[in-house]
Amino acid sequence: MDPQIVVDALYYGGAYALIALGMTVIYQPTRIVNFAQGEAFVLGAAVGFQVVGLWQGSWAVAILATLGAAALLGVVMERLIMVPVRRSGSKYAWLVATLAVALILESVFALTYPEGYLSPAALIPGDLVIGSVMIAWQKILVIVAAVVIMLAYDQFLRRTPYGRAVRATSFASGTALLMGIPVKRVILLSFVIGSVVTSLAGLLAAPVFYISAAGGLLFTIKGFIAAVIGGVGSPSGALLGGLIVGTLDVLVPHVFGGSNGNFYVFGALVLILVLFPRGLVGRAVAASR
């Protein structure tokens, strides 16, 4: 197999895995699938395009701006999603709330950047040349960042007080509240972390990934499929699912030609759910609260 295909599969997979991880971070304490998650991916690309592409600023400024903007977006998402969910009492209020937030943010990005694709200059320009194969350093950076962020989040869950609070809230929010864990604060933190993770993915991927200002819902779907294939609520499942979706996205057009990648991605989703209803590494979880 062409090494370039392998690298592209890992690169696409890494980006989708981080979107899926962002959804997983929010899902763990809330049991809510955030269908506005792809907008955080677009936010990272938009900040990079604005700071590096339009203002000719440095990547250091772009990274700091992305962290700040993503944290703010996480707070806004938590308010716009969780408040209606808590007040409505409806079991499906989260679906309407997350889709509404997605459509609002998509409209804002589309109006702000009508030119289309958000593509700043690369943080690490140039290519790694191995024989006749040329691999963009920026793609390697996305792959490495995906692995590092996954490992960092795993350590956060295991070793920090807030990480243990997230795990406790995920297991039983009512019991966690009785034990003195600030459940609402944990949920807010989860939205912030999920937004930051996904926005960083968008920022790093933007130079070598075609990210449209109005394409947030598409990335949400890809991240959601990755999360479901791996097992909703599982960080390791997000990584595995992202790699599967990325591989299909790259491999199918190369082997069969055309643009049938999405067909095979959805086909893989259906097949895996038939064989593994909880995903490849998922476990049984409580229903949405």
N, C-alpha and C positions, 0 to 999 in steps of 0.2 A: 504494500500500500504506500502511496505517496506520503512522505513525512509531512508535507504541507497540509494534507487533509487531517492528519492526526493532530497537528498543532491547532488548526482551525477548530476542530471538534472540541479540543480541550479549552480553547479560548471562548468559544460560544458557550460551552458547557459551564465554564467558570462564571460567566456573566449571568446566565440563567440560574445557576446555583445560588448566587448572592441575592437575586430577586426572590427566589424560593425561601432562602434563609430569612430574609426580611419578613416574609409572610409568616414563616414559622415562629419567629420571635414574637410577633403579635398574637398569633393563634394560641400559643402555649398558655398564657394566663387568661385569655378572653374567650377562647373557642369561637373566634370570629375570623373568617377568611377575608382579608382586606383586599377588595377588588380595586382599590385605588393605589396599590403598591407600585404599579408600573409608573405612576406619575412621579414617584421619588427617583426612579431611574432617569426619567426625562429631566428632572430638576438638576441632577448632577451634571448631565450633559449640557444643560442650559447655562449653568453657572460657569462651567469650563469654557463654553463658547463665548459667553459674555466677557469674562475676565481675560482669558488668554487670546481668544480670537478677535474680539471687537476692541477691547481696551488695551490689548498688547501687554497685559500684566504677566506676572510670574506664576508658575505653577504652585508655588508655596502659598501665594495669596488665594489662588483658586481653591486649593485644598481647604484652607481655613474658612473661606467663604462658603464652601460646600458644607462643611461641618456645621457652621452656624445656621445656614438656610435649611439644612436637613433637620436639625434639631427643632427649629421653629415649625417646619412643616409637620413634624411628628406631633408636636403639641396641638397644632390646629386640627390635624386629623383626629386626634383623640377626642377633642372637644366636639367636632362635627359628627363623629361616629358614635361615641359612647354615650353622650348625653341623650340623643334620640332613643338609643337602645334601652337605656335605663328607664326613661320616662314612658316609653310606649307600652312596655309589657308584652309586646308581640315577639314571638319566637323568631320571626323572620325580618325584624326591623333592621338588623345588621346588613342584610342584603341590599335593601333599598338605600340605606345610609351610605354604604361604601361605594355603590354605583353612582349615587348622586355626587359624592365628593370627587370621584374619578372624572365624571363629565364636566364638573365645574373647573377642575384643575386643567383638564385637557383643553377646554375652551380658552382658559387664561394663557396657556403656553402657545396655543395656535395663534391667538391674537397678538401675542408679544413677539413671536418669531415667525412671521408669515413666509419667510424665505424658505422654510422647509427643514432641511437637515442641519443638525447641530454638530459641527465637526471642528474642534480646536486643533491647534498644532500638538504633536505628540510630546509627552513628558520626556520620553527617551527616544529621540529620532534615530532613524537608521535601521539596519537589518543585521541579524546574526546570519552569517553565511557559512553553511556546512556543505561543502561540495557544490552541487548545483542547486541546493535548496536555500532559499532566502526567507528568513522568519523575522517579522517585525518585532523589535524589542518591546514595543508597546503591548503586543499580544502576549508576550512572555510575562510582562508585568501584570496583566490581568489574571493570568493563570496563577502566578505566585500570590497575588493579592487575595484571590479566592481561597487558596489553601490557608494562608496566614489568618485571614479573618475568621474562617471556620474554626481553626484551632483556638484562636483567641476567644471566640464566643463560648466554645466548649469549656475552656478554663474559667471564664467568667461565671458560667453556671455552677461549676464545681467548687470554686475557691473563694468567691466573694459573698458577703452577706446578702447583697441584692440578688445575686444569682441563685442562692438558696431560697430566697423569698419568691423568686419567679417560679422555681420548681415546686415550692409548697402551694403557691396560688394555682399553678397548673393542675396539681393533683386534687386539691379540694379548696376552692376559694372561701367557702363558708368557714371551714375549720381554720384556715389560715388567718381569717379575720378575727376569730375568737382567740387565737394565739398571739394577737397583737401585731400581726403583719399588716402594714398599710397597703391594702389591696389596690385601692385607687391609684396610689403613687406608683406601685409596681406596674400597673397597666399603663400609666403615663410613660414610665421609663421604657417599657417595651415598645411603645409606639415610637419613641425617640430613637431607640437603638435600631429598630427595624428600618426606620426612615434613613438613618445615617448609613447603615450598611448598604442599602440599595442605592442611595445617592452616590456613595463612593464608587460603587460598581459602574454607575452611569458616567461618572466623571472620568474614570480610567479607561472605559471602553469607548468613549465618544470619538477619539481620534481615529479609530480603526473599525468602528461599528456604525452602521447607518441608523442613526437615531433621529426619528422625525419628532418635531415638536408636538404633533398630534398623535403620536404612536404609543402613548402610555398604556392603552388598553391591550394592545398587542403583546407588549412585554409582560403585562399582568397575566395574560392567558398562558404565555410560555412559562412564566414562573409558577403559576398555579398547577399546570400540568406536571412540571418537574416536582413540585411538592407532593402532588397526589401519587405520582409514580413511586417516589421514594417512601412515602408515608407521611401524611399530614401531621405536623407537630414534631417531626424528627429532624434535627439539624444534619445528621449524617445522611438521612434520606434525601434532604434537599440537595446535597452535593451529588449523590448518586443519580437522582432524577435529573438534575441539571446536565450532568455528563451524558445521560441517555438522550435527552432532548437535543443537546448540542450536536451530538454525533449524528443523529437522524437528520438534523437541519443541514449538516455539511455533506454527509455521505450520500443521501438519497439523490440530490440533484447531480452529484458527480457520477453516480452509477447509472441512474435511470434518465438523467437529463430533465429539463423543464423545471417547474416550480411545485413539485408534488410533495415537498418536505413536510408541509403541515398535515397532509393526508396521512402520511405514515406516522407522524407524531401522535395524532389522535388515534390511529389504529393501535399503536403501542400502548396508549393509555387504556383503551378498552380491553385489550388482551391482558395487560397486567392486572387490571381491576377484576377481571374474571378469574384469573388464577390466584391473585393475592388481593383480596378485597380491602385490606388495610394498607396496601402499598408494599413495596419490597422489604422495608425494614420498619414498618409502622406497627403500632400497638393500639389496642382498643382504647378509645377515649370517650369521655362523657359527651352527651349531646350539647348543642349550643344552649347557653343559658340566657 
